[in-house]
Amino acid sequence: MLEEQNNETKRKYGWVDKWAKMTGERARIDAKVNNTYIIYEKDGKLVKEFPNGDIIPFNKNGES
């Protein structure tokens, strides 16, 4: 049973994983071009990632 959990997730529509990865990569490119940041969930918490690679926690009240 543990071996099954360690395998990659198999989805009914396999293209979804690839599409999600490409969307994230595109967001990073756009953030770099526009000198802004992206927000995503990492380890259950929202974070901001800046074009220079800095990752900081994101607070919902707008303060970083």
C-alpha positions as CSV (number, residue, x, y, z in Angstrom):
1,M,0.0,0.0,0.0
2,L,2.8,2.4,0.8
3,E,4.4,1.8,-2.6
4,E,1.1,3.0,-4.2
5,Q,1.2,6.2,-2.3
6,N,4.8,7.0,-3.4
7,N,4.0,6.6,-7.1
8,E,3.1,9.7,-9.2
9,T,-0.6,10.5,-9.2
10,K,-2.4,9.0,-12.1
11,R,-5.3,11.2,-13.3
12,K,-8.0,10.2,-15.6
13,Y,-6.9,13.2,-17.8
14,G,-3.1,13.1,-17.7
15,W,-2.8,16.4,-19.6
16,V,-4.0,18.3,-16.5
17,D,-0.7,17.9,-14.7
18,K,1.3,19.1,-17.7
19,W,-1.0,22.0,-18.2
20,A,-0.8,23.1,-14.6
21,K,3.0,22.9,-14.7
22,M,3.1,25.0,-17.9
23,T,0.8,27.6,-16.4
24,G,3.0,28.0,-13.3
25,E,6.1,28.4,-15.6
26,R,4.3,31.0,-17.7
27,A,3.3,32.9,-14.5
28,R,7.0,33.0,-13.4
29,I,8.0,34.3,-16.9
30,D,5.3,37.0,-16.8
31,A,6.3,38.1,-13.3
32,K,9.9,38.4,-14.3
33,V,9.0,40.5,-17.4
34,N,6.7,42.8,-15.5
35,N,8.9,42.9,-12.3
36,T,6.2,41.7,-10.1
37,Y,5.6,38.5,-8.0
38,I,3.4,35.4,-8.1
39,I,1.4,34.0,-5.2
40,Y,1.0,30.3,-4.7
41,E,0.5,27.7,-1.9
42,K,3.5,26.0,-0.5
43,D,3.3,23.6,2.4
44,G,-0.2,24.7,3.1
45,K,0.6,28.4,3.3
46,L,0.4,31.2,0.7
47,V,3.8,32.6,-0.4
48,K,5.0,35.4,-2.7
49,E,7.8,34.5,-5.1
50,F,9.7,37.4,-6.6
51,P,11.7,37.3,-9.9
52,N,15.0,37.2,-8.1
53,G,14.0,33.9,-6.4
54,D,13.1,35.3,-3.0
55,I,10.1,33.6,-1.4
56,I,8.3,35.2,1.6
57,P,5.1,34.3,3.4
58,F,2.0,36.1,2.2
59,N,-0.3,37.7,4.7
60,K,-3.9,38.2,3.6
61,N,-3.9,41.8,5.0
62,G,-1.4,42.7,2.3
63,E,1.6,43.0,4.6
64,S,4.6,40.8,3.8
